[in-house]
Amino acid sequence: MSECKLNHSQEDVKGKYESQVAFLPENMKELFKQFFSKEHSQELLNEVFHLLKKYDLAHSEEKNERNHRLYMVLKNV
């Protein structure tokens, strides 16, 4: 994934999540619900946005890596 200089709002992240939710593991949905119920740093919002970006187009190995990173973030907030 490439680095992006844009800052993404919580609404941006929520929109990206909603566009990718059908492709995410089922057990991740409750974690995202909890994630969106809190405020987060800009750095964390940007990271989650980019992990979700084009998730549906990622190969299985890359999806596994993204899932791992998403679980790490979502379970530690």
SVG drawing of the C-alpha trace seen along z (x, -y; Angstrom):
<svg xmlns="http://www.w3.org/2000/svg" viewBox="-22 -15 26 31">
<polyline fill="none" stroke="black" stroke-width="0.4" points="0.0,0.0 1.2,-3.4 1.5,-6.3 -1.1,-9.0 -0.8,-12.5 -4.5,-13.0 -6.2,-12.9 -9.4,-10.9 -12.2,-11.7 -14.2,-9.1 -17.0,-9.6 -14.5,-8.8 -13.4,-5.6 -17.1,-4.7 -17.9,-5.2 -14.9,-3.1 -15.9,-0.4 -19.5,-0.3 -18.2,0.1 -16.0,3.1 -18.1,4.7 -19.4,7.5 -15.7,8.6 -14.6,8.5 -14.7,11.5 -18.0,11.7 -16.5,11.6 -14.8,8.2 -18.2,6.4 -18.7,6.1 -15.2,4.8 -15.9,2.1 -19.1,1.2 -17.1,0.7 -14.4,-1.2 -16.9,-3.7 -18.5,-4.3 -15.2,-6.1 -13.0,-8.9 -9.6,-8.1 -6.4,-9.8 -5.8,-11.0 -3.0,-8.5 -5.3,-5.6 -8.1,-6.8 -5.7,-7.0 -4.3,-3.6 -7.7,-1.9 -8.9,-3.8 -5.9,-2.5 -6.3,1.0 -9.9,1.0 -9.0,-0.8 -9.5,1.6 -9.7,4.5 -12.0,6.3 -9.3,6.3 -6.5,7.6 -5.2,11.1 -5.8,13.6 -2.3,13.2 -2.6,9.4 -6.1,9.8 -4.7,12.0 -2.1,9.4 -4.7,6.6 -7.0,8.7 -4.2,9.3 -3.4,5.6 -7.1,4.7 -7.6,7.1 -4.5,5.7 -6.0,2.1 -9.6,3.0 -8.9,5.1 -6.5,2.5 -8.8,-0.5"/>
</svg>
